[in-house]
Amino acid sequence: MSFDFATKYAERVANAEYDRVDRDFIEAGSHIVTVTATACITSQNTGNEMIILEGEVVASDTMSRGALVKHIWQLSGCEQWKTQRNLSQLKSLVLATLPPEIKDINADVVAKAIDNNDGASIVCGASIRIEVKSKTSKNGREYLSYSFMRAPVVDPVTNNTNTTEDEVAWSAPDGFQWGE
């Protein structure tokens, strides 16, 4: 026995959100990650606003090359200090993907860099360096501390960088034009 998929489900499938690829959270270590997507979402469970960064590990001292990873910033529904820390990390992420000569950013630049609703996010396609350290809070709780920086150029064969710490290359996607 069969059913008429086109009549019953085709429109619902076409209007559904894409199913996200299952990814691991970025673990402690030093990583070069190419950003594959960003999503600005409101949690269906809590109503909290969040930004999800998805990427692929290019080089790492603790994760496998090619591993699919994610990082989530919660922007509402949390303590003020956590929101401010997350906003600061997002600013670091944006600056890490811009040409080195751009030292200051405004709201328009941030919106172009993060908001992927129109598929034009500058962050997508960029490679960034993420340092993740395991730390202990004043209350004795373990947590991971994340730092987002401009990525050095990585040789895909040897996994070695061919630049010094001071000679990092801009890693934004080819063809992106500012001011459009």
C-alpha positions as CSV (number, residue, x, y, z in Angstrom):
1,M,0.0,0.0,0.0
2,S,1.3,3.5,-0.9
3,F,0.4,7.1,-0.2
4,D,0.7,10.3,-2.2
5,F,3.9,11.9,-0.9
6,A,3.6,14.9,-3.2
7,T,0.2,15.9,-1.9
8,K,0.8,15.0,1.7
9,Y,4.4,15.9,2.5
10,A,6.3,17.6,-0.3
11,E,5.4,21.2,0.8
12,R,6.2,20.4,4.4
13,V,9.6,19.0,3.5
14,A,10.3,22.0,1.3
15,N,9.5,24.4,4.2
16,A,11.3,22.4,6.9
17,E,14.6,23.6,8.3
18,Y,17.7,21.8,7.1
19,D,18.8,19.0,9.4
20,R,22.1,20.0,10.9
21,V,25.0,17.6,10.6
22,D,25.9,16.1,14.0
23,R,29.1,17.7,15.2
24,D,31.3,17.5,18.3
25,F,32.0,20.5,20.5
26,I,35.5,21.9,20.1
27,E,37.7,20.3,22.7
28,A,40.7,21.6,24.6
29,G,43.7,22.2,22.4
30,S,45.0,24.4,19.6
31,H,43.0,24.2,16.4
32,I,42.7,25.7,12.9
33,V,39.1,25.5,11.9
34,T,37.4,26.4,8.6
35,V,34.0,27.8,9.3
36,T,31.3,26.1,7.2
37,A,28.2,27.8,8.6
38,T,26.8,30.2,11.2
39,A,23.2,30.1,12.4
40,C,21.4,32.8,14.5
41,I,18.6,30.8,16.2
42,T,16.1,31.1,19.0
43,S,16.0,27.8,21.0
44,Q,12.7,26.0,20.7
45,N,13.2,24.6,24.2
46,T,14.2,27.7,26.1
47,G,13.5,30.7,23.9
48,N,17.2,31.8,24.3
49,E,18.9,33.5,21.4
50,M,22.1,31.7,20.3
51,I,24.7,31.8,17.5
52,I,26.0,28.4,16.3
53,L,29.3,28.2,14.5
54,E,30.0,25.0,12.5
55,G,33.3,24.1,11.1
56,E,35.8,21.5,10.0
57,V,39.2,21.0,11.7
58,V,42.1,21.8,9.3
59,A,44.8,21.2,11.9
60,S,44.8,20.4,15.6
61,D,47.0,19.0,18.4
62,T,44.0,17.1,19.9
63,M,41.3,16.6,17.3
64,S,41.3,14.7,14.0
65,R,41.8,16.6,10.8
66,G,38.4,16.8,9.0
67,A,36.4,16.5,12.3
68,L,33.2,18.4,12.1
69,V,32.9,20.7,15.1
70,K,30.6,23.4,16.6
71,H,30.6,26.2,19.1
72,I,27.6,27.9,20.6
73,W,27.3,31.4,22.0
74,Q,24.2,32.0,24.1
75,L,23.2,35.7,23.9
76,S,20.1,35.8,26.1
77,G,18.7,33.9,29.1
78,C,22.1,33.8,30.9
79,E,24.0,35.9,33.4
80,Q,25.2,39.3,32.2
81,W,28.9,38.4,32.5
82,K,28.4,35.4,30.2
83,T,26.6,37.4,27.6
84,Q,29.4,40.0,27.6
85,R,32.0,37.3,27.4
86,N,30.2,35.7,24.4
87,L,29.8,39.1,22.7
88,S,33.6,39.7,23.2
89,Q,34.4,36.3,21.7
90,L,32.1,37.0,18.7
91,K,34.0,40.3,18.1
92,S,37.3,38.4,18.2
93,L,35.9,35.9,15.7
94,V,34.8,38.6,13.4
95,L,38.2,40.4,13.6
96,A,40.0,37.1,13.0
97,T,38.3,36.8,9.6
98,L,38.8,40.3,8.4
99,P,41.8,41.7,6.4
100,P,44.5,42.6,8.9
101,E,44.3,46.3,8.0
102,I,40.8,46.5,9.4
103,K,41.3,47.1,13.2
104,D,37.9,48.5,14.2
105,I,34.5,47.2,13.4
106,N,30.9,48.6,13.5
107,A,27.5,46.9,13.7
108,D,27.2,46.7,9.8
109,V,30.5,44.8,9.6
110,V,29.4,42.5,12.4
111,A,26.1,41.8,10.8
112,K,27.8,41.0,7.4
113,A,30.3,38.7,9.2
114,I,27.9,36.7,11.3
115,D,24.4,36.8,9.9
116,N,24.1,34.0,7.4
117,N,20.4,34.4,6.5
118,D,21.2,35.6,3.0
119,G,24.2,33.2,2.6
120,A,26.7,36.1,2.4
121,S,28.4,35.7,5.8
122,I,32.1,36.6,5.6
123,V,32.8,34.2,8.5
124,C,31.8,31.3,6.3
125,G,34.7,29.9,4.4
126,A,37.2,31.6,6.7
127,S,39.9,29.7,8.6
128,I,40.4,30.7,12.3
129,R,42.7,29.7,15.1
130,I,40.9,28.6,18.2
131,E,42.8,28.0,21.5
132,V,40.8,26.1,24.0
133,K,42.2,25.7,27.6
134,S,40.8,23.7,30.5
135,K,40.6,25.9,33.5
136,T,39.2,25.9,37.1
137,S,36.9,28.6,38.4
138,K,37.2,30.3,41.8
139,N,34.4,27.9,42.9
140,G,36.4,24.9,41.9
141,R,34.4,24.1,38.7
142,E,36.1,22.9,35.5
143,Y,35.4,24.8,32.3
144,L,36.8,25.5,28.9
145,S,38.2,28.9,28.0
146,Y,38.0,29.8,24.3
147,S,40.2,32.3,22.3
148,F,39.5,33.1,18.7
149,M,42.4,34.5,16.5
150,R,43.5,34.9,12.9
151,A,44.7,31.7,11.5
152,P,48.2,31.1,10.1
153,V,48.4,29.5,6.7
154,V,48.5,25.7,7.1
155,D,50.2,23.4,4.6
156,P,47.5,20.8,3.8
157,V,50.1,18.0,3.3
158,T,52.4,18.6,6.3
159,N,49.9,20.3,8.6
160,N,52.7,22.8,9.4
161,T,52.2,26.5,9.3
162,N,54.4,28.5,6.9
163,T,54.0,31.8,8.7
164,T,55.2,33.1,11.9
165,E,52.8,34.3,14.7
166,D,53.2,37.9,13.4
167,E,52.8,37.0,9.7
168,V,49.3,35.6,9.6
169,A,47.3,35.6,6.4
170,W,43.8,36.9,5.9
171,S,41.6,33.9,5.4
172,A,38.2,35.2,4.3
173,P,36.5,33.5,1.3
174,D,37.6,34.4,-2.2
175,G,35.4,36.9,-4.0
176,F,34.0,38.6,-1.0
177,Q,33.6,42.3,-1.6
178,W,33.2,44.8,1.2
179,G,30.7,47.6,0.6
180,E,28.3,45.7,-1.5
